[in-house]
Amino acid sequence: MADPVVVGVDGSPSSLDAVEVAAHEAAVRGTELRLVHAFGWPSIPLPPGGPPWNPAAAGARKMVDGTLVEAEGRARAAVPDLAVTREVAVGEPLMVLEIESHTASLVVVGSRGLGGFGGLLLGSTGVHLAAHGHCPVLVVRGGADPDGPVLLASDGSPASGAAVGLAFAEASLHGADLLALRVWNTWNADTGEPAHPLDVVVDAERLQAQEERALEESLRPWRERHPQVAVERRVVRSRVRPALIEASGEARLVVAGARGRGGFTGLLLGSVSQALLHHARCPVAVVRGTGT
């Protein structure tokens, strides 16, 4: 059996939505679903009745059990015959799920959990895992179109091969089409201002053709491995982040690499990935390439 699909559970509506998505991901992979609750301050508010350094005396154990029972019920309602295991771990959620990612095929989290600030669209857990996880991380957010394609945010970076592979795998597992979107421009990604004037006066048709060839080359080996996946290639001249966010509105899932070309070497999560995690209109999967 393949490595399990792990989902972080904290009892929030967002995490329960993540459980349902994770159940379907486990089912198509033919593996078990592992429900993980990290029992560490401040993962849950402790009820009165016992000292905070003794969660069992405070009745928190009952709360955690109830949370996991509810999560398991949600998973079995989505996929009745699914193998489900539960684990309560002592530690901060970030570290617990990062450790779990070593032996998981996929880690799934909600976009906003308990204890998060209401104004944030994504809690620190999802961002941290996308940057540090040892397997692909799926953040459940937005309203996925179940009939939409898997959207690949292609940038041609050295680390993007893992993202291409995951996008093809997801499309194959779910019987979906794949939309490979490559966005190029002559703008400075860091300042949002036009590049040097000499760089703006370019042969747009030549650059468009160059980007189309690069996209096709990055897809070719994966198309040979997944001939059943229908692929649409789309190369557009636009601002990268707005174009990808707009395209996510027609997708069931967006797949991106953790760090693309133009990113600072010291950063484990690039600006495009972060923008998608915060603003995409459907779930987002982020995968780190070898050595990232």
Buried (B, 14 or more C-beta within 10 A) or exposed (E): EEBBBBBBBBBBEBBBBBBBBBBBBBBBBEBBBBBBBBBBEEBBEBEEEBEEEEBEEBBBEEBBEEBBEBBBEBBBEBBEEBBBEBBBBEBBBBBBBBBBBEEBBBBBBBBBBBBBEEEEBBBEBBBBBBBBBBBBBBBBBBEBBEEBBBBBBBBBBEBBBBBBBBBBBBBBBBEBBBBBBBBBBBBEBEEEEEBEEEEEEEEEEEBBEEBBEBBBEBBEEBBEEBEEBEBEBBBBEBBBBEBBBBBBBBBBBBBBBBBBBBBEEEBBBBBBBBBBBBBBBBBBBBBBBEEB
